[in-house]
């Protein structure tokens, strides 16, 4: 019986289920230190009177290097960078529709550069999709924005609430 238990435990530890991706939100990409800055800024804005000017939000964009190498799944909107009529091989994934097309772009930690070796098909660019792959905290610059994360894409799924 003990051997069966050890066998089952080892099987579970090395099963594909344990290698599944972790679903992250966009807030998960923001380091705790920056989240405190945002919370403090929001609290101050709530205290402003009707005629007071909003304070500018401090510059943000630090990344979480502790997420390096993790298989993740994150929902977002696609901005194609490299594509043909059938597939997209490189894209920016952003948290809201129109990001990077409208000024200013989101902070670097809210933009993910994604590269798919085989390419993927996207039906409609205004639809939210899940992108799956291995995440790296890696600065890069593109025509539309500076990016804080890169993802080696392994899959895409339809978004479901």
Secondary structure as the mmCIF struct_conf table of DSSP 4:
data_model
#
loop_
_struct_conf.conf_type_id
_struct_conf.id
_struct_conf.beg_label_comp_id
_struct_conf.beg_label_asym_id
_struct_conf.beg_label_seq_id
_struct_conf.end_label_comp_id
_struct_conf.end_label_asym_id
_struct_conf.end_label_seq_id
HELX_RH_AL_P HELX_RH_AL_P1 UNK A 2 UNK A 13
TURN_TY1_P TURN_TY1_P1 UNK A 14 UNK A 14
BEND BEND1 UNK A 15 UNK A 15
HELX_RH_3T_P HELX_RH_3T_P1 UNK A 16 UNK A 19
BEND BEND2 UNK A 20 UNK A 20
HELX_LH_PP_P HELX_LH_PP_P1 UNK A 21 UNK A 21
STRN STRN1 UNK A 22 UNK A 24
BEND BEND3 UNK A 26 UNK A 26
HELX_RH_3T_P HELX_RH_3T_P2 UNK A 27 UNK A 29
BEND BEND4 UNK A 30 UNK A 30
HELX_RH_AL_P HELX_RH_AL_P2 UNK A 32 UNK A 46
TURN_TY1_P TURN_TY1_P2 UNK A 47 UNK A 47
TURN_TY1_P TURN_TY1_P3 UNK A 50 UNK A 51
BEND BEND5 UNK A 52 UNK A 52
HELX_LH_PP_P HELX_LH_PP_P2 UNK A 53 UNK A 59
HELX_RH_3T_P HELX_RH_3T_P3 UNK A 65 UNK A 67
TURN_TY1_P TURN_TY1_P4 UNK A 68 UNK A 69
STRN STRN2 UNK A 71 UNK A 83
BEND BEND6 UNK A 85 UNK A 86
STRN STRN3 UNK A 88 UNK A 94
BEND BEND7 UNK A 95 UNK A 96
TURN_TY1_P TURN_TY1_P5 UNK A 97 UNK A 98
STRN STRN4 UNK A 99 UNK A 99
TURN_TY1_P TURN_TY1_P6 UNK A 100 UNK A 101
STRN STRN5 UNK A 102 UNK A 102
BEND BEND8 UNK A 103 UNK A 104
HELX_LH_PP_P HELX_LH_PP_P3 UNK A 105 UNK A 107
HELX_RH_3T_P HELX_RH_3T_P4 UNK A 108 UNK A 110
STRN STRN6 UNK A 111 UNK A 120
BEND BEND9 UNK A 123 UNK A 123
TURN_TY1_P TURN_TY1_P7 UNK A 125 UNK A 126
BEND BEND10 UNK A 127 UNK A 127
STRN STRN7 UNK A 129 UNK A 141
BEND BEND11 UNK A 143 UNK A 144
STRN STRN8 UNK A 146 UNK A 158
#
